[in-house]
Amino acid sequence: ATVFCVAPNAVFPFELYNEEYLQQRDLYLTQCQKQLQQFIATFGPGTAVFTNDE
């Protein structure tokens, strides 16, 4: 099982012409960020993960 998975079209897996799609993209990117932070926290001992909650 893989710990950190990325969709085939990770940068923009949703269409950009609709606000609903942009919101879906934002949710997807937030999930990717959390997965990446968890991956770093798990496999990068001594590495501090700083979050910038906007």
Backbone as XML, in Angstrom:
<?xml version="1.0"?>
<chain id="A" units="angstrom">
  <residue number="1" name="ALA">
    <atom name="N" x="0.846" y="-1.185" z="0.000"/>
    <atom name="CA" x="0.000" y="0.000" z="0.000"/>
    <atom name="C" x="0.883" y="1.236" z="0.000"/>
  </residue>
  <residue number="2" name="THR">
    <atom name="N" x="0.476" y="2.206" z="-0.754"/>
    <atom name="CA" x="1.249" y="3.437" z="-0.826"/>
    <atom name="C" x="0.771" y="4.426" z="0.230"/>
  </residue>
  <residue number="3" name="VAL">
    <atom name="N" x="1.693" y="5.151" z="0.807"/>
    <atom name="CA" x="1.371" y="6.100" z="1.863"/>
    <atom name="C" x="0.899" y="7.417" z="1.273"/>
  </residue>
  <residue number="4" name="PHE">
    <atom name="N" x="1.570" y="7.871" z="0.254"/>
    <atom name="CA" x="1.246" y="9.156" z="-0.371"/>
    <atom name="C" x="0.856" y="8.904" z="-1.813"/>
  </residue>
  <residue number="5" name="CYS">
    <atom name="N" x="-0.406" y="9.138" z="-2.140"/>
    <atom name="CA" x="-0.858" y="8.886" z="-3.507"/>
    <atom name="C" x="-1.221" y="10.208" z="-4.176"/>
  </residue>
  <residue number="6" name="VAL">
    <atom name="N" x="-0.926" y="10.282" z="-5.453"/>
    <atom name="CA" x="-1.202" y="11.477" z="-6.240"/>
    <atom name="C" x="-1.999" y="11.058" z="-7.465"/>
  </residue>
  <residue number="7" name="ALA">
    <atom name="N" x="-3.049" y="11.800" z="-7.753"/>
    <atom name="CA" x="-3.877" y="11.503" z="-8.919"/>
    <atom name="C" x="-3.070" y="11.692" z="-10.199"/>
  </residue>
  <residue number="8" name="PRO">
    <atom name="N" x="-3.468" y="11.021" z="-11.286"/>
    <atom name="CA" x="-2.733" y="11.144" z="-12.552"/>
    <atom name="C" x="-2.570" y="12.587" z="-13.016"/>
  </residue>
  <residue number="9" name="ASN">
    <atom name="N" x="-3.575" y="13.406" z="-12.828"/>
    <atom name="CA" x="-3.485" y="14.817" z="-13.205"/>
    <atom name="C" x="-3.519" y="15.641" z="-11.924"/>
  </residue>
  <residue number="10" name="ALA">
    <atom name="N" x="-2.433" y="15.605" z="-11.190"/>
    <atom name="CA" x="-2.405" y="16.173" z="-9.844"/>
    <atom name="C" x="-2.488" y="17.691" z="-9.805"/>
  </residue>
  <residue number="11" name="VAL">
    <atom name="N" x="-2.008" y="18.357" z="-10.824"/>
    <atom name="CA" x="-1.974" y="19.815" z="-10.765"/>
    <atom name="C" x="-3.374" y="20.406" z="-10.875"/>
  </residue>
  <residue number="12" name="PHE">
    <atom name="N" x="-4.111" y="20.025" z="-11.892"/>
    <atom name="CA" x="-5.469" y="20.515" z="-12.078"/>
    <atom name="C" x="-6.365" y="19.377" z="-12.557"/>
  </residue>
  <residue number="13" name="PRO">
    <atom name="N" x="-6.818" y="18.528" z="-11.623"/>
    <atom name="CA" x="-7.653" y="17.399" z="-12.033"/>
    <atom name="C" x="-9.091" y="17.793" z="-12.343"/>
  </residue>
  <residue number="14" name="PHE">
    <atom name="N" x="-9.426" y="19.062" z="-12.213"/>
    <atom name="CA" x="-10.787" y="19.525" z="-12.449"/>
    <atom name="C" x="-10.772" y="20.634" z="-13.499"/>
  </residue>
  <residue number="15" name="GLU">
    <atom name="N" x="-11.904" y="20.819" z="-14.136"/>
    <atom name="CA" x="-12.028" y="21.883" z="-15.126"/>
    <atom name="C" x="-11.971" y="23.240" z="-14.421"/>
  </residue>
  <residue number="16" name="LEU">
    <atom name="N" x="-11.488" y="24.250" z="-15.130"/>
    <atom name="CA" x="-11.269" y="25.556" z="-14.518"/>
    <atom name="C" x="-12.316" y="26.597" z="-14.899"/>
  </residue>
  <residue number="17" name="TYR">
    <atom name="N" x="-13.350" y="26.195" z="-15.597"/>
    <atom name="CA" x="-14.307" y="27.170" z="-16.100"/>
    <atom name="C" x="-15.514" y="27.363" z="-15.187"/>
  </residue>
  <residue number="18" name="ASN">
    <atom name="N" x="-15.553" y="26.682" z="-14.064"/>
    <atom name="CA" x="-16.736" y="26.688" z="-13.229"/>
    <atom name="C" x="-16.310" y="26.826" z="-11.769"/>
  </residue>
  <residue number="19" name="GLU">
    <atom name="N" x="-16.998" y="27.670" z="-11.023"/>
    <atom name="CA" x="-16.630" y="27.889" z="-9.615"/>
    <atom name="C" x="-16.726" y="26.603" z="-8.797"/>
  </residue>
  <residue number="20" name="GLU">
    <atom name="N" x="-17.704" y="25.763" z="-9.107"/>
    <atom name="CA" x="-17.842" y="24.487" z="-8.389"/>
    <atom name="C" x="-16.607" y="23.615" z="-8.604"/>
  </residue>
  <residue number="21" name="TYR">
    <atom name="N" x="-16.110" y="23.565" z="-9.830"/>
    <atom name="CA" x="-14.904" y="22.787" z="-10.114"/>
    <atom name="C" x="-13.691" y="23.372" z="-9.392"/>
  </residue>
  <residue number="22" name="LEU">
    <atom name="N" x="-13.634" y="24.701" z="-9.310"/>
    <atom name="CA" x="-12.522" y="25.334" z="-8.602"/>
    <atom name="C" x="-12.562" y="24.997" z="-7.115"/>
  </residue>
  <residue number="23" name="GLN">
    <atom name="N" x="-13.750" y="24.941" z="-6.537"/>
    <atom name="CA" x="-13.878" y="24.559" z="-5.133"/>
    <atom name="C" x="-13.458" y="23.105" z="-4.934"/>
  </residue>
  <residue number="24" name="GLN">
    <atom name="N" x="-13.839" y="22.234" z="-5.875"/>
    <atom name="CA" x="-13.418" y="20.828" z="-5.804"/>
    <atom name="C" x="-11.904" y="20.735" z="-5.891"/>
  </residue>
  <residue number="25" name="ARG">
    <atom name="N" x="-11.309" y="21.537" z="-6.780"/>
    <atom name="CA" x="-9.850" y="21.545" z="-6.918"/>
    <atom name="C" x="-9.188" y="21.988" z="-5.621"/>
  </residue>
  <residue number="26" name="ASP">
    <atom name="N" x="-9.743" y="23.038" z="-5.003"/>
    <atom name="CA" x="-9.178" y="23.531" z="-3.749"/>
    <atom name="C" x="-9.245" y="22.467" z="-2.655"/>
  </residue>
  <residue number="27" name="LEU">
    <atom name="N" x="-10.365" y="21.767" z="-2.562"/>
    <atom name="CA" x="-10.490" y="20.687" z="-1.577"/>
    <atom name="C" x="-9.474" y="19.587" z="-1.860"/>
  </residue>
  <residue number="28" name="TYR">
    <atom name="N" x="-9.327" y="19.239" z="-3.121"/>
    <atom name="CA" x="-8.376" y="18.200" z="-3.520"/>
    <atom name="C" x="-6.949" y="18.605" z="-3.157"/>
  </residue>
  <residue number="29" name="LEU">
    <atom name="N" x="-6.582" y="19.849" z="-3.464"/>
    <atom name="CA" x="-5.227" y="20.312" z="-3.169"/>
    <atom name="C" x="-4.985" y="20.386" z="-1.661"/>
  </residue>
  <residue number="30" name="THR">
    <atom name="N" x="-6.006" y="20.737" z="-0.892"/>
    <atom name="CA" x="-5.882" y="20.750" z="0.568"/>
    <atom name="C" x="-5.640" y="19.342" z="1.089"/>
  </residue>
  <residue number="31" name="GLN">
    <atom name="N" x="-6.352" y="18.361" z="0.534"/>
    <atom name="CA" x="-6.145" y="16.968" z="0.933"/>
    <atom name="C" x="-4.737" y="16.517" z="0.579"/>
  </residue>
  <residue number="32" name="CYS">
    <atom name="N" x="-4.269" y="16.887" z="-0.596"/>
    <atom name="CA" x="-2.899" y="16.530" z="-1.002"/>
    <atom name="C" x="-1.882" y="17.151" z="-0.055"/>
  </residue>
  <residue number="33" name="GLN">
    <atom name="N" x="-2.103" y="18.397" z="0.331"/>
    <atom name="CA" x="-1.185" y="19.073" z="1.249"/>
    <atom name="C" x="-1.138" y="18.343" z="2.585"/>
  </residue>
  <residue number="34" name="LYS">
    <atom name="N" x="-2.298" y="17.953" z="3.100"/>
    <atom name="CA" x="-2.343" y="17.244" z="4.383"/>
    <atom name="C" x="-1.651" y="15.889" z="4.281"/>
  </residue>
  <residue number="35" name="GLN">
    <atom name="N" x="-1.872" y="15.180" z="3.166"/>
    <atom name="CA" x="-1.209" y="13.889" z="2.967"/>
    <atom name="C" x="0.300" y="14.065" z="2.895"/>
  </residue>
  <residue number="36" name="LEU">
    <atom name="N" x="0.745" y="15.095" z="2.205"/>
    <atom name="CA" x="2.179" y="15.345" z="2.085"/>
    <atom name="C" x="2.784" y="15.703" z="3.439"/>
  </residue>
  <residue number="37" name="GLN">
    <atom name="N" x="2.089" y="16.519" z="4.210"/>
    <atom name="CA" x="2.576" y="16.875" z="5.540"/>
    <atom name="C" x="2.654" y="15.642" z="6.437"/>
  </residue>
  <residue number="38" name="GLN">
    <atom name="N" x="1.653" y="14.766" z="6.344"/>
    <atom name="CA" x="1.669" y="13.541" z="7.139"/>
    <atom name="C" x="2.819" y="12.641" z="6.702"/>
  </residue>
  <residue number="39" name="PHE">
    <atom name="N" x="3.050" y="12.551" z="5.403"/>
    <atom name="CA" x="4.152" y="11.752" z="4.867"/>
    <atom name="C" x="5.486" y="12.268" z="5.404"/>
  </residue>
  <residue number="40" name="ILE">
    <atom name="N" x="5.671" y="13.586" z="5.371"/>
    <atom name="CA" x="6.914" y="14.179" z="5.859"/>
    <atom name="C" x="7.066" y="13.941" z="7.356"/>
  </residue>
  <residue number="41" name="ALA">
    <atom name="N" x="5.981" y="14.116" z="8.103"/>
    <atom name="CA" x="6.037" y="13.914" z="9.550"/>
    <atom name="C" x="6.360" y="12.466" z="9.888"/>
  </residue>
  <residue number="42" name="THR">
    <atom name="N" x="5.876" y="11.531" z="9.071"/>
    <atom name="CA" x="6.090" y="10.111" z="9.332"/>
    <atom name="C" x="7.467" y="9.650" z="8.896"/>
  </residue>
  <residue number="43" name="PHE">
    <atom name="N" x="7.901" y="10.050" z="7.718"/>
    <atom name="CA" x="9.126" y="9.512" z="7.138"/>
    <atom name="C" x="10.304" y="10.478" z="7.170"/>
  </residue>
  <residue number="44" name="GLY">
    <atom name="N" x="10.110" y="11.653" z="7.733"/>
    <atom name="CA" x="11.200" y="12.613" z="7.831"/>
    <atom name="C" x="11.439" y="13.001" z="9.276"/>
  </residue>
  <residue number="45" name="PRO">
    <atom name="N" x="12.027" y="12.096" z="10.075"/>
    <atom name="CA" x="12.217" y="12.396" z="11.495"/>
    <atom name="C" x="13.038" y="13.667" z="11.695"/>
  </residue>
  <residue number="46" name="GLY">
    <atom name="N" x="12.601" y="14.452" z="12.641"/>
    <atom name="CA" x="13.288" y="15.702" z="12.915"/>
    <atom name="C" x="12.857" y="16.839" z="12.018"/>
  </residue>
  <residue number="47" name="THR">
    <atom name="N" x="11.956" y="16.561" z="11.092"/>
    <atom name="CA" x="11.489" y="17.585" z="10.168"/>
    <atom name="C" x="10.228" y="18.223" z="10.721"/>
  </residue>
  <residue number="48" name="ALA">
    <atom name="N" x="10.267" y="19.514" z="10.938"/>
    <atom name="CA" x="9.090" y="20.239" z="11.416"/>
    <atom name="C" x="8.236" y="20.620" z="10.218"/>
  </residue>
  <residue number="49" name="VAL">
    <atom name="N" x="6.952" y="20.382" z="10.313"/>
    <atom name="CA" x="6.027" y="20.746" z="9.242"/>
    <atom name="C" x="5.259" y="21.973" z="9.703"/>
  </residue>
  <residue number="50" name="PHE">
    <atom name="N" x="5.462" y="23.072" z="8.992"/>
    <atom name="CA" x="4.785" y="24.311" z="9.333"/>
    <atom name="C" x="3.592" y="24.483" z="8.410"/>
  </residue>
  <residue number="51" name="THR">
    <atom name="N" x="2.456" y="24.855" z="8.989"/>
    <atom name="CA" x="1.264" y="25.079" z="8.183"/>
    <atom name="C" x="0.962" y="26.562" z="8.146"/>
  </residue>
  <residue number="52" name="ASN">
    <atom name="N" x="0.430" y="26.981" z="7.024"/>
    <atom name="CA" x="0.023" y="28.362" z="6.850"/>
    <atom name="C" x="-1.466" y="28.351" z="6.574"/>
  </residue>
  <residue number="53" name="ASP">
    <atom name="N" x="-2.262" y="28.383" z="7.635"/>
    <atom name="CA" x="-3.710" y="28.356" z="7.472"/>
    <atom name="C" x="-4.196" y="29.747" z="7.112"/>
  </residue>
  <residue number="54" name="GLU">
    <atom name="N" x="-4.769" y="29.844" z="5.933"/>
    <atom name="CA" x="-5.258" y="31.138" z="5.462"/>
    <atom name="C" x="-6.752" y="31.167" z="5.545"/>
  </residue>
</chain>
